[in-house]
Amino acid sequence: MQTSATAWWAPKSGNAASEYEDAFAVESNSLRFAVADGASETSFAKQWAELLVERFVREPASVADLREWVVPLQAAWVGEHQGKATAWYAEEKARDGAFSSLLGVAINDGRWRALAVGDSCLFVVRAGKLERAFPLARAEQFNNSPVLLSSVARSNQRVWDDVRADEGELQVRDQLLLMTDALAQWFLVEAEMGRRPWAALARASSPEAFGAFVDCLRGGGALRNDDVTLVRVEVAA
């Protein structure tokens, strides 16, 4: 099965590109894709999000093994950042850990399989219609306290029961759209109003066009001011 993948992103309005705290990874040869949304209020969240997506495309996790799968990443995060926070309050914050959503998708034998923690979302578009939304299916399901995966083991006690998985068959010309939460919420609002947000996103065919599109949505109040990430996977004949 032939696929093509593109990834676009934009930082919060008013922030520099270096302040972007989402992460994404695309492994076109093994057909693995991931996005993550590092929680801005936690320390070194971008680095934690990057660790999650980079490992997923190398070695996808399952619901059953996620607890063990994340252990070496937690050790890597602690080893990389221990002692780097100089102010006392930054050290205290770092001890609490970093938090991030994770959405990973792997394609194999004509099927997609997805795993999610938190509110980054996958949308499957087929023949001009929204075929599947995962793990959230309605805009009203987004809130200010999603379950997130932590770089500190003790902070994950309530995570494991909320890990979600889904899968489905792929067809020629399907689109898989992976998004972090702000864009995903906008997407569902538009879909619920009978519009075609996947078509609007398809017109953003370059980093510059995507940035302008995001700015327009924010300016009109349709999109929350948050880091935004989109990975689009298209299935060819």
N, C-alpha and C positions, 0 to 999 in steps of 0.2 A: 504494500500500500504506500503510495507516494503522498507526501505531505510537504507543505511549505509553512514556515513560521516567521512571524515578525513580532517585535516587542517595542512598544513605545511607553514612555514614562514622562512624568512632570512633577517637580517639587511643589510644595505649597506656594500659593501666591505670596510674594514678598520674600521668599527664601531663595538662597543660592542653590545651585545644583548639588553642591557638596553637603547640603543639609537634607537631601532626599533620604528617607529612612525606610522606604520599601526595598524589596529585592526581587529579582527574577533570575531564572536560569532556563536555558533552552539547550537541549541535547538532541539535535536533529537526527543523528545516526541511530541512536537507540530509541528515539521517539518518546522522550521524557521531557516534561515541562513543569515549571513550578513558579509560583509567586508567593510572596510573604509581605506582611505589613508590620514593620517594627513599631511598637508603641512608643510614641515620642516622649512620654513622661518617664520612661525608664532609661537606665544607663546603657550605653553601647548597644542600643536596640538594632541599629542598622547592621552591625556586625553579626548579631545573633540571627537576624533574618537571612543574611547572606549565607551563614553556615547551614541553615536549614534547607534552602533551595539548592545549594550546590551539592549537598549530600543526596538529596532526593533524586536528582537527575543522574547521579552515579549509582545509587542503590536505593530504589524506592522502598518506602516503609509500608507496612500493612497495619490495620487496626490492632492486630494481635501482638505485633512486635514493636510498636512505636515506643513504648516505655523503655525498652532496651536500646532501640535504634538511636534514641536521642542522647544516651549517656556519654558517648565519646565527644559529642558536640558540646555538651555541658562542660566537660573537662577542658576542651579546647578553648571555649569562651573564657573560663576562669583563668587558664594559663596565659592567655593573650592579654587580658585586661587587669589582672591582679596588680594592685599598686599604682595603676596609672591615674586614678582619680586622686587629685592632690588635696582638695578641700575636704574638711571633715564630713560635710553634708553629702558631697559627691561619693565619698567612700561608703557612707551609710546606704545611699541609694544603690550603689553597685552591689552591695551585699544582698540586697533584695532581688537582684537579678534583672535580666532583660526579658521582655515579653514580645511575642509576635504571633500573628496568624500563620497558617501554612496551608496552601492548596497545591497538591501535586497531582499530575495526570500522567499516566503511562499508556501507550498504545501498543497492543500486541495481538496478533492473530485476528485483525479486523475488529477489535473491540477496544474501547477506552475504559480505563479504570482510574478512579479518582479517590483521593483521601483528603479530608479537610479537618482542620482545627480552627475554629473562629469563623470570621465572616468574609474572607476572600472567597470569591464565587466562580464557578464554572457555568457557562451557558452553551448549550448545544443548539445550533441553528441549522435547520434542514428545510430546504425547499421554501425559503422565505418565511418560515415560522419558527418560533421558539419551541424546540422539542423537549428540552430538559433544563432545569435550573437547580443547582446544587452548591452548597448545602442549604441555602436559603431560597425560598420560592416566591416570597412576597416582600415588597418593600417595607411593610410594617414590622418585619422581623428584625430589622437592624436596630441596635440600641447602643448606648454609650458604655456598656460593660460586657463585651463579648468574651467568651472563654478563649484564653490565649496560652500558647505553649511557652514555658519559662526555661531560662538557662540555669535555674536553681531547682534542684529536684523537689525540695520541700514545698515549692509553690505550685506544683502540678497535681496536688491531691484531687482536685475537682475536675481535672482535665480529662482523665481517661474514659469516663463515662460519656463524654461529649464528643469523642472522636467519631467522625462520620466517614462512610465509604459508599461509593456508588459505581455502577458500571453500565455500559450499554454498547450496542452494536454501532459500528460506523458505516456510513454509506458515502458513495462518491459525491463530492461537492458539499459535504457537511463542513461546518465551521465550529471549532471549539474556541471559545473566548474565555480566557482566564483573567480575572480582574480583582484588584484590591477593593476595599469596601465602599469608598465614596463613589467610584465609578459604577460599581455593581448596584448600589442603591438607585442611582440615577437610571441605570439600564432597566431595572424592574419597574420603576415609576413609569417610564416611557412605555414599556410593554403593556402594563396594566391599563394604560390610556389608549391602547389600540394602535400605538405608533410602532415604528420599525427602528429601534435604536441601533441594531446591528448594521443597518444600511448607512446610518449617519456616521458610525465609526469607520466603516469601510472607505468613506471619502477622505478620512485622515490618513493619507498614504505616505507620509514622511514625518520625521520628528518635528519639523517646523509646523506642518499642518496639524499634527496632533496637539502640539502646544497651543496653537491658535484656537483650536476647537475647545480645548479645556478652558482657556481664558474666557471664551465666549459663554460657555455654560456657567462658569463662576460669576461672570459679570451680570448674567440674567437671573442669578439666584437659584439655578437648577442643580448646581453641584456644590457640595460642601467643600470648603477650602482645606483640602488634605492632600497628601502625596497621592499620586494616581499612577497606576500601572496596568497595562494591557498587554497580554500575549495572545496573538491570534494564530490559530493553527487551521490551515485549510487542507482538505483532503482532495487530491486529484484522482483522475481516472487511472 
